[in-house]
Amino acid sequence: MKNSHSCFIIAEVGVNHNNNMTLAKKLISEAKKAGADAVKFQTFKADTLALKNTPKVAYQKRSGRKEETHHSMLKKLELSEKNHLLIQKFCKKNNIEFISTPYDLESVIFLSKIGVKKFKIASADIVDHQMHNYLAKKNKEVIISTGMSTIKEIAQTINIYKTKKNNKFSILHCVSNYPCSDESLNLKNILTLQKKFKCKVGFSDHSIGNISSIIAIGYGAKIIEKHFTLDKKMRGPDHLASSTPQEFSSLVKDIRRAERAIGSLNRKIQKEELSMRNVSRKSLIYKKNLKTNQILSNNDITSIRPGNKILGNKINFFIGKKLKKNVKKQEHLKFTDVKR
């Protein structure tokens, strides 16, 4: 069961479906089992996204033929409108939210038409103001990744939404490499983005393992996104840097545990501490037999467990006061023992 701190966890399928709908459905089912709130795909047409001679970036060269271009790689991975509808229907059946990343205005319009509620904008498109203007004007809920961008570029994009009075935007801290190094993660930037833009901030995690997402939760991240695959050895540009179902399940469990551990800003004694408190703290006792009218000093009093009587922080109340009666060694002090 989620608590009030629950962040939204996205299994980033991206293009890991390899344009195989049996694989796409399996990815959705496994993401649901792993505890994801949503699965995210990508919506694009290769011919309008990249020129035919566009080269692959470094991490994409790990898969496919050596002579394969960025465009030809994308061409194999673009989803048809029919397959979008099939995936969306399967997500609904499995009670997991379907999200997609549109890479152009036409894709935004198509996703709107089929009823997609959330739009995830890739880091590369934070500068696509045509797309942002449309989304802001239509009052869409948008999650914006900020990899490769400056604070000024982020501010310019956020200003589009604010100008159009659309406050339904979130931003994700992100480092655009697959995988990215620990030295590049700069997770404190989550705090910078929260302070600067006064909005929900999350983390698009391209690192190895769970620790970065857990740190992000500690800094207040409300969205965690991580790439998802069935097998890191499958063909395709993103499989190697993605989490398997077992790894993703572990991530979700760690996130939910971190949320429970964060608690609140209020300091309070926890219920499970009470028995320890009563035993391990110490109560004030007399070190020796003392007679009436004895003026108490530090040499007359000590502390001993359990702490279920007057505690040591009250010792100054007794020092310098006269006893009203005789007391015995190891007898617990009482406020009525002394003259006021």
C-alpha positions as CSV (number, residue, x, y, z in Angstrom):
1,M,0.0,0.0,0.0
2,K,1.3,3.4,-0.9
3,N,1.8,6.1,1.7
4,S,1.5,9.9,1.4
5,H,5.1,10.1,0.1
6,S,4.6,7.7,-2.8
7,C,6.4,8.6,-5.9
8,F,5.2,7.6,-9.4
9,I,7.4,4.8,-10.8
10,I,7.7,4.5,-14.5
11,A,9.0,1.5,-16.3
12,E,10.6,3.0,-19.4
13,V,10.1,0.4,-22.2
14,G,11.1,3.0,-24.8
15,V,12.0,1.0,-27.9
16,N,12.8,-2.2,-26.0
17,H,9.7,-3.8,-27.5
18,N,11.8,-4.3,-30.7
19,N,8.5,-3.7,-32.6
20,N,7.3,-7.1,-31.5
21,M,3.8,-6.9,-29.9
22,T,4.2,-10.2,-28.1
23,L,7.4,-8.8,-26.5
24,A,5.6,-5.5,-25.8
25,K,2.8,-7.3,-24.0
26,K,5.2,-9.3,-21.9
27,L,7.1,-6.2,-20.9
28,I,3.8,-4.6,-19.8
29,S,2.8,-7.6,-17.8
30,E,6.3,-7.9,-16.1
31,A,6.3,-4.2,-15.3
32,K,3.0,-4.5,-13.6
33,K,4.2,-7.5,-11.6
34,A,7.3,-5.6,-10.6
35,G,5.2,-2.8,-9.1
36,A,5.5,0.0,-11.8
37,D,2.7,2.6,-11.9
38,A,3.2,3.2,-15.6
39,V,4.9,1.9,-18.7
40,K,6.3,4.4,-21.1
41,F,6.8,3.9,-24.9
42,Q,8.0,6.2,-27.6
43,T,5.9,7.8,-30.4
44,F,7.8,8.9,-33.6
45,K,8.2,8.6,-37.3
46,A,11.8,8.0,-38.3
47,D,11.4,10.0,-41.5
48,T,10.4,13.1,-39.5
49,L,12.7,12.6,-36.6
50,A,16.1,12.2,-38.2
51,L,17.8,12.8,-41.5
52,K,18.8,9.5,-43.3
53,N,22.5,10.2,-42.8
54,T,22.2,11.0,-39.0
55,P,24.9,8.9,-37.2
56,K,24.2,6.8,-34.1
57,V,25.4,8.2,-30.7
58,A,28.0,6.2,-28.9
59,Y,25.8,3.9,-26.8
60,Q,23.6,3.0,-29.8
61,K,26.7,1.6,-31.6
62,R,26.7,-1.4,-29.3
63,S,23.8,-3.0,-31.2
64,G,22.9,-3.4,-34.9
65,R,25.0,-3.6,-37.9
66,K,28.1,-1.4,-38.1
67,E,26.8,0.4,-41.2
68,E,23.4,1.0,-39.6
69,T,22.5,4.7,-39.2
70,H,20.5,6.4,-36.5
71,H,17.6,6.8,-39.0
72,S,17.6,3.1,-40.1
73,M,17.7,2.0,-36.4
74,L,14.7,4.2,-35.6
75,K,12.8,3.0,-38.7
76,K,12.9,-0.6,-37.3
77,L,11.6,0.6,-34.0
78,E,8.7,3.0,-34.8
79,L,5.3,1.9,-33.6
80,S,2.3,2.0,-36.0
81,E,-0.9,3.7,-34.9
82,K,-2.5,0.3,-34.7
83,N,0.2,-1.0,-32.4
84,H,-0.2,2.0,-30.2
85,L,-3.9,1.2,-29.7
86,L,-3.1,-2.5,-29.1
87,I,-0.5,-1.5,-26.4
88,Q,-2.8,1.0,-24.8
89,K,-5.7,-1.5,-24.6
90,F,-3.4,-4.1,-23.1
91,C,-2.2,-1.6,-20.4
92,K,-5.8,-0.8,-19.5
93,K,-6.6,-4.5,-19.2
94,N,-3.6,-4.9,-16.9
95,N,-4.4,-1.8,-14.8
96,I,-1.1,0.0,-15.5
97,E,-0.9,3.5,-17.0
98,F,0.2,3.9,-20.6
99,I,2.5,6.9,-21.3
100,S,4.5,7.7,-24.3
101,T,7.1,10.2,-25.4
102,P,6.1,12.1,-28.5
103,Y,9.0,13.3,-30.7
104,D,7.1,15.8,-32.8
105,L,3.9,17.8,-32.8
106,E,2.0,15.3,-35.0
107,S,2.8,12.6,-32.4
108,V,1.5,14.8,-29.6
109,I,-1.8,15.3,-31.6
110,F,-2.1,11.5,-32.2
111,L,-1.5,10.6,-28.5
112,S,-4.1,13.3,-27.5
113,K,-6.6,11.8,-29.9
114,I,-6.3,8.3,-28.4
115,G,-6.7,9.6,-24.9
116,V,-3.2,9.6,-23.4
117,K,-3.3,11.5,-20.1
118,K,0.4,12.1,-19.5
119,F,3.1,13.1,-21.9
120,K,6.8,12.5,-21.2
121,I,9.1,14.8,-23.1
122,A,12.6,13.6,-23.8
123,S,15.6,15.5,-22.7
124,A,16.6,16.2,-26.3
125,D,13.3,18.0,-26.9
126,I,13.3,20.4,-24.0
127,V,14.2,23.0,-26.7
128,D,11.3,22.0,-29.0
129,H,9.2,25.0,-28.1
130,Q,6.7,24.3,-30.8
131,M,5.7,21.1,-29.0
132,H,5.8,22.6,-25.6
133,N,3.6,25.6,-26.7
134,Y,1.0,23.1,-27.9
135,L,1.0,21.0,-24.8
136,A,0.9,24.0,-22.5
137,K,-1.9,25.6,-24.5
138,K,-4.0,22.3,-24.4
139,N,-3.4,22.1,-20.6
140,K,-1.8,18.7,-20.8
141,E,0.0,17.0,-18.0
142,V,3.6,16.9,-18.9
143,I,6.8,15.3,-17.5
144,I,9.9,17.0,-18.8
145,S,13.4,15.4,-18.7
146,T,16.2,17.8,-18.3
147,G,19.3,15.9,-19.5
148,M,21.9,17.9,-21.5
149,S,20.2,21.2,-20.6
150,T,21.2,24.3,-18.8
151,I,19.1,26.0,-16.1
152,K,18.4,28.8,-18.6
153,E,17.0,26.3,-21.2
154,I,14.9,24.7,-18.5
155,A,13.6,28.0,-17.3
156,Q,12.7,29.1,-20.9
157,T,10.6,25.9,-21.3
158,I,8.9,26.1,-17.9
159,N,8.0,29.7,-18.7
160,I,6.0,28.5,-21.6
161,Y,3.7,26.5,-19.3
162,K,3.5,29.3,-16.7
163,T,2.7,31.9,-19.3
164,K,-0.2,29.8,-20.5
165,K,-1.3,29.1,-16.9
166,N,-0.6,25.4,-17.1
167,N,0.8,24.2,-13.8
168,K,0.5,20.5,-14.7
169,F,4.2,20.0,-15.4
170,S,6.9,18.1,-13.6
171,I,10.6,17.9,-14.4
172,L,13.0,15.1,-14.1
173,H,16.7,15.5,-13.2
174,C,18.5,13.4,-15.8
175,V,22.0,12.6,-17.1
176,S,21.8,11.6,-20.7
177,N,24.2,8.7,-21.0
178,Y,23.4,5.0,-21.0
179,P,24.6,4.1,-18.4
180,C,25.9,7.3,-16.8
181,S,28.7,7.3,-14.3
182,D,28.3,7.9,-10.6
183,E,30.5,11.0,-10.9
184,S,28.1,12.6,-13.4
185,L,24.8,11.9,-11.5
186,N,24.9,15.2,-9.5
187,L,21.8,14.2,-7.5
188,K,21.8,17.3,-5.3
189,N,20.6,19.1,-8.4
190,I,17.1,17.7,-7.5
191,L,17.1,20.3,-4.7
192,T,18.2,23.0,-7.1
193,L,15.4,22.2,-9.5
194,Q,12.8,22.1,-6.6
195,K,14.0,25.5,-5.3
196,K,14.2,27.2,-8.7
197,F,11.0,26.0,-10.3
198,K,8.7,25.2,-7.3
199,C,7.2,22.1,-9.0
200,K,7.2,18.3,-8.7
201,V,10.7,17.0,-9.4
202,G,11.7,13.5,-10.2
203,F,14.7,11.5,-11.5
204,S,15.2,9.7,-14.8
205,D,17.7,7.1,-13.7
206,H,20.2,5.9,-16.2
207,S,22.7,4.6,-13.7
208,I,23.5,1.0,-12.7
209,G,21.8,-0.4,-9.6
210,N,19.2,1.1,-7.2
211,I,21.3,3.4,-5.1
212,S,20.9,6.5,-7.2
213,S,17.1,6.3,-7.2
214,I,17.1,5.8,-3.4
215,I,19.2,8.9,-2.9
216,A,16.9,10.8,-5.2
217,I,13.9,9.7,-3.0
218,G,15.8,11.1,0.0
219,Y,16.1,14.4,-1.9
220,G,12.4,14.5,-2.4
221,A,12.0,13.0,-5.9
222,K,8.3,12.3,-6.6
223,I,8.8,10.4,-9.9
224,I,11.3,7.7,-10.7
225,E,11.8,6.5,-14.3
226,K,14.1,3.6,-15.3
227,H,14.6,1.7,-18.5
228,F,13.0,-1.8,-18.5
229,T,13.8,-4.9,-20.5
230,L,13.3,-8.7,-20.3
231,D,16.9,-9.5,-21.1
232,K,19.9,-7.2,-21.3
233,K,21.3,-9.3,-24.1
234,M,18.5,-8.7,-26.5
235,R,19.2,-6.7,-29.7
236,G,18.4,-3.0,-29.6
237,P,20.1,0.2,-28.4
238,D,18.7,0.4,-24.8
239,H,18.5,-3.2,-23.5
240,L,22.0,-3.3,-22.0
241,A,21.4,-0.2,-19.8
242,S,17.9,-1.3,-18.7
243,S,16.7,-3.1,-15.6
244,T,15.4,-6.7,-15.8
245,P,12.0,-7.6,-14.2
246,Q,13.9,-8.9,-11.1
247,E,16.0,-5.8,-10.9
248,F,13.0,-3.5,-11.4
249,S,11.1,-5.3,-8.7
250,S,14.0,-4.8,-6.3
251,L,14.0,-1.1,-7.2
252,V,10.3,-0.7,-6.5
253,K,10.7,-2.4,-3.1
254,D,13.7,-0.3,-2.2
255,I,11.9,2.9,-3.2
256,R,8.8,2.0,-1.1
257,R,11.1,1.1,1.8
258,A,12.9,4.4,1.5
259,E,9.6,6.3,1.5
260,R,8.6,4.6,4.7
261,A,12.0,5.4,6.3
262,I,12.0,9.1,5.3
263,G,9.1,10.0,7.6
264,S,8.4,13.6,8.3
265,L,10.1,16.8,9.6
266,N,8.4,16.3,13.0
267,R,10.5,14.8,15.8
268,K,8.7,12.2,17.9
269,I,9.4,9.2,20.0
270,Q,8.5,6.1,18.0
271,K,6.2,3.5,19.5
272,E,8.9,0.8,19.1
273,E,11.3,2.9,21.2
274,L,9.1,3.1,24.3
275,S,10.1,-0.2,25.9
276,M,13.8,0.5,25.2
277,R,13.4,4.0,26.7
278,N,11.9,2.7,29.9
279,V,14.6,0.1,30.4
280,S,17.8,1.7,29.1
281,R,17.3,5.1,30.6
282,K,18.3,5.5,34.2
283,S,16.3,6.7,37.3
284,L,17.7,8.7,40.2
285,I,18.5,6.7,43.4
286,Y,20.3,7.4,46.7
287,K,23.9,6.2,46.9
288,K,23.7,5.6,50.7
289,N,21.5,5.8,53.7
290,L,20.7,9.5,54.6
291,K,19.0,11.2,57.5
292,T,16.3,13.9,57.8
293,N,17.6,17.5,57.1
294,Q,20.6,16.1,55.2
295,I,21.4,18.7,52.4
296,L,21.7,16.7,49.2
297,S,24.9,16.9,47.0
298,N,26.1,15.1,43.9
299,N,27.9,12.6,46.1
300,D,24.5,11.5,47.5
301,I,22.8,10.7,44.3
302,T,23.4,8.4,41.3
303,S,21.4,7.0,38.3
304,I,20.6,3.3,37.6
305,R,18.4,1.4,35.2
306,P,15.5,1.0,34.6
307,G,14.3,4.5,33.7
308,N,10.8,4.2,34.9
309,K,11.1,6.7,37.8
310,I,12.5,10.2,38.1
311,L,15.2,10.6,35.3
312,G,18.7,12.0,35.6
313,N,17.7,15.3,33.9
314,K,15.9,16.3,37.1
315,I,18.9,16.0,39.4
316,N,19.3,19.7,39.8
317,F,15.9,19.9,41.5
318,F,17.3,17.9,44.4
319,I,20.8,19.3,44.8
320,G,21.1,21.7,47.7
321,K,17.7,20.8,49.2
322,K,17.1,19.3,52.7
323,L,15.6,15.8,53.1
324,K,12.2,15.7,54.9
325,K,12.8,12.1,56.1
326,N,15.3,9.3,56.4
327,V,16.0,7.5,53.1
328,K,17.8,4.2,52.3
329,K,20.6,3.3,49.9
330,Q,19.2,2.5,46.3
331,E,15.8,4.0,47.2
332,H,14.4,5.9,44.2
333,L,14.2,9.7,44.7
334,K,10.7,11.2,44.9
335,F,9.9,14.9,44.7
336,T,8.2,14.7,48.1
337,D,11.4,13.6,49.8
338,V,12.8,17.2,50.0
339,K,11.7,20.5,51.5
340,R,10.8,23.1,48.8
